[in-house]
Amino acid sequence: RSDAELGSHWEVGKNISKLVSGAKNLGCWRNLRDGMPKQGDIVLIGDYSKKQMEHILVVEEWGEKEVKSFDYGQFDTTACSKKVTRKFDGKSLNGRDVVGFIDIDSIPLSRYALEIK
């Protein structure tokens, strides 16, 4: 979660917004109207304005009525990660709105983007 050498610090309430704004700046943020997420995409669920708890998950499989994901930061497992299956109703997962997702395949890769300072 944190790597002081790279300037990466986990901050509750800020890191999700960093992911979303970074994806938007790179042009790889999507909504469900743009298509469904696919394996490896990073999905934000939970609309904060509707008092839904926000959560990030990594898609394993996105089906018409069910989504399987890899979830991290889970406090009920010793490894803090687990596979989760949720019901999908076309707009939400288990009642939490799908806010949007990072389309991993559309992240622009360049020499500059890959350099670590």
MARRO-559219 format. One record per residue: residue in three letters; x, z, y of N, C-alpha, C in turn. Coordinates in steps of 0.2 Angstrom, whole numbers, plus 2048, in hexadecimal, padded with zeros to 3 digits. Atoms other than C-alpha are relative to their C-alpha. Layout:
<atoms>
ala/X/Z/Y/X/Z/Y/X/Z/Y
...
</atoms>
This chain:
<atoms>
arg/804/800/7FA/800/800/800/804/800/806
ser/7FC/800/7FA/80E/803/80C/807/7FF/7FE
asp/7F9/802/801/820/7FC/80E/803/801/807
ala/7FD/7FF/7F9/829/803/81D/805/7FB/802
glu/7FB/805/7FF/837/7F6/81B/7FD/7FA/803
leu/804/806/7FE/82A/7E8/81E/7FB/801/805
gly/805/7FF/7FA/820/7F1/82B/7F9/800/7FD
ser/807/7FF/803/811/7F3/81F/7FE/807/7FF
his/802/7F9/801/808/803/821/7F8/800/7FF
trp/807/7FF/802/7F7/807/819/7FD/804/805
glu/804/7FC/7FC/7EA/80D/826/7F9/7FF/7FF
val/807/801/801/7D9/811/821/7FC/7FE/806
gly/804/803/7FB/7CC/807/82B/803/7FB/804
lys/7FD/805/7FD/7D9/7FB/831/802/7FA/7FB
asn/7FD/805/804/7E0/7F2/822/7FB/7FA/7FE
ile/805/805/801/7D0/7E9/81E/7FF/7FB/805
ser/801/805/7FA/7CE/7E2/82F/807/7FC/801
lys/7F9/804/800/7E1/7DC/82E/7FF/7FB/7FC
leu/801/806/805/7DD/7D2/81F/7FB/7FB/802
val/805/805/7FE/7CD/7CA/826/803/7FD/806
ser/7FD/804/7FA/7D5/7C6/837/806/7FC/7FF
gly/7FA/804/802/7E5/7C0/82F/7FD/7F9/7FD
ala/803/806/804/7DA/7B4/823/7FD/7FC/805
lys/803/804/7FB/7D0/7AE/832/805/7FC/804
asn/7FA/804/7FC/7E0/7AA/83C/803/7FB/7FC
leu/7FD/806/805/7E7/7A0/82D/7FB/7FB/7FE
gly/805/805/802/7D6/797/82B/7FE/800/7F9
cys/802/7FF/808/7D3/79E/819/7FB/805/7FF
trp/805/7FC/800/7C5/7A9/81D/7F9/7FC/7FE
arg/806/804/802/7B4/7A3/814/7FA/805/800
asn/806/7FD/802/7A2/7A8/813/7FD/7FD/7FA
leu/804/803/806/796/7A5/805/7FD/7FA/801
arg/802/806/7FE/78F/797/80E/805/7FA/7FF
asp/7FA/805/801/7A0/78E/80C/801/7FF/7F9
gly/7FF/801/807/79F/790/7F9/801/807/7FD
met/7FF/7F9/804/7A2/79E/7EC/807/801/7FF
pro/7F9/7FF/801/7B2/7A7/7EA/802/7FE/7F9
lys/7FD/802/807/7BD/7A3/7DB/805/805/7FE
gln/7FB/7FB/803/7CA/7AC/7D0/806/800/805
gly/7FA/7FF/7FC/7D7/7B4/7DB/7FE/801/807
asp/802/7FF/7F9/7CD/7B4/7EB/7FF/807/802
ile/801/7F9/7FE/7CC/7C4/7F5/7F9/801/804
val/807/800/7FE/7BA/7C9/7F9/7FF/807/804
leu/802/7FA/7FD/7B4/7D6/806/7F8/801/7FF
ile/808/7FE/801/7A3/7DE/802/7FF/806/804
gly/802/7FA/7FC/79A/7EB/80C/800/7FE/808
asp/800/802/7F9/794/7E7/81E/800/807/804
tyr/7FF/7F9/7FC/79A/7F6/829/7FA/801/805
ser/805/7FF/7FB/78D/7F2/836/7F9/802/7FD
lys/806/7FD/803/77F/7F6/829/802/806/7FC
lys/7FE/7F9/803/788/806/824/802/7FF/7F8
gln/7FE/801/807/78E/7FE/813/808/802/800
met/7F9/7FF/801/79F/804/80D/804/7FA/7FF
glu/7FC/806/801/7AC/7F6/80E/804/801/7FA
his/7FC/800/806/7B6/7F1/7FF/803/7F9/7FF
ile/7FD/806/801/7C2/7E4/7FB/801/7FF/7F8
leu/7FF/801/807/7C3/7DC/7E9/803/7FA/7FF
val/7FD/806/802/7CC/7CF/7E0/7FC/7FD/7FB
val/805/803/804/7C1/7C2/7D7/804/7FE/7F9
glu/7FE/802/807/7C4/7C0/7C4/7FC/7FA/7FE
glu/805/805/802/7B4/7B6/7C1/7FA/801/804
trp/806/800/7FB/7A6/7B1/7CD/7FB/7FC/7FC
gly/805/803/803/796/7AD/7C4/7FA/800/804
glu/806/801/7FC/784/7A9/7CA/7FD/807/801
lys/803/7F9/800/77E/7BB/7C6/804/806/7FF
glu/7FC/7FA/802/78D/7C5/7C2/807/7FE/803
val/7F9/801/7FD/79F/7C7/7CA/804/805/7FC
lys/7FB/7FC/803/7AE/7CE/7C1/806/800/804
ser/7FA/7FF/7FB/7BC/7D5/7CC/805/805/7FE
phe/7FB/7FB/801/7CC/7DF/7CC/7FF/804/807
asp/801/7FC/7FA/7C9/7EE/7D8/806/805/800
tyr/7FB/7FB/7FF/7D7/7F9/7DF/7FE/805/804
gly/802/7FA/7FC/7D7/80A/7E7/7FB/804/7FD
gln/805/7FC/803/7CB/811/7DB/803/807/7FE
phe/7FE/7FA/801/7CC/823/7DA/7FE/803/7F9
asp/803/7FE/807/7C3/825/7C9/804/7FE/7FA
thr/7FC/802/805/7D1/81E/7BF/807/802/801
thr/7F9/7FD/7FF/7E3/824/7BC/805/7FA/803
ala/7FC/805/7FD/7EA/813/7C1/7FE/7FD/807
cys/803/802/7F9/7E0/811/7D1/7FE/7F9/800
ser/803/807/800/7DA/800/7CB/7FC/7FF/7FA
lys/804/801/806/7CD/7F9/7BF/7FC/7F9/801
lys/804/806/800/7C3/7EA/7BA/7F8/802/801
val/807/7FE/7FF/7B1/7EB/7C1/7FB/7FA/7FF
thr/805/806/801/7A1/7E0/7BD/7FA/802/805
arg/805/7FF/7FB/794/7DF/7CB/7FB/7FB/7FF
lys/805/805/800/783/7D7/7CC/800/7FC/807
phe/800/805/7FB/782/7C8/7D8/7F9/7FD/801
asp/807/802/7FE/771/7C4/7E1/800/7FA/804
gly/7FF/806/7FB/778/7B5/7EB/802/802/807
lys/7FD/7FD/7FA/77D/7C0/7FA/804/806/800
ser/7FC/7F9/800/783/7D1/7F4/802/801/7F9
leu/7FD/7FD/806/78C/7DA/7E6/7FD/807/7FF
asn/803/7F9/801/782/7E9/7E0/7FE/803/806
gly/803/7FE/7F9/77A/7EA/7F1/804/800/806
arg/7FB/801/7FA/789/7E8/7FC/801/7F9/801
asp/800/806/7FE/789/7D9/806/807/7FD/7FF
val/7F9/803/800/797/7CC/803/801/7FD/807
val/7FF/801/7F9/79E/7CB/814/804/7F9/801
gly/7FC/806/800/7AB/7BD/810/805/801/7FB
phe/7FB/800/804/7BA/7B9/807/806/7FC/802
ile/7FA/804/7FE/7CC/7B3/808/801/7FB/7FA
asp/7FF/805/805/7CE/7A2/7FF/807/7FF/7FF
ile/7F9/800/801/7DF/7A4/7F8/803/7F9/800
asp/7FE/806/800/7E1/792/7F5/801/7FC/806
ser/800/803/7FA/7DF/78E/807/806/803/805
ile/7FB/7FC/7FC/7ED/79A/80D/806/7FB/801
pro/7FA/804/7FF/7FA/78F/816/806/803/7FE
leu/7F9/7FE/802/80B/790/80E/805/7FC/803
ser/7FA/803/7FD/81A/78C/818/806/804/7FF
arg/7FA/7FD/801/82C/791/818/7FF/807/805
tyr/800/7FB/7FC/828/79C/827/7FB/806/7FD
ala/805/7FB/802/819/7A5/81F/803/804/7FA
leu/7FD/7FD/805/824/7A9/810/806/804/801
glu/7FB/7FC/7FE/832/7B0/819/7FF/808/801
ile/801/7F9/7FF/834/7C3/819/805/803/804
lys/7FB/7FE/7FB/83D/7CB/827/802/807/7FE
</atoms>
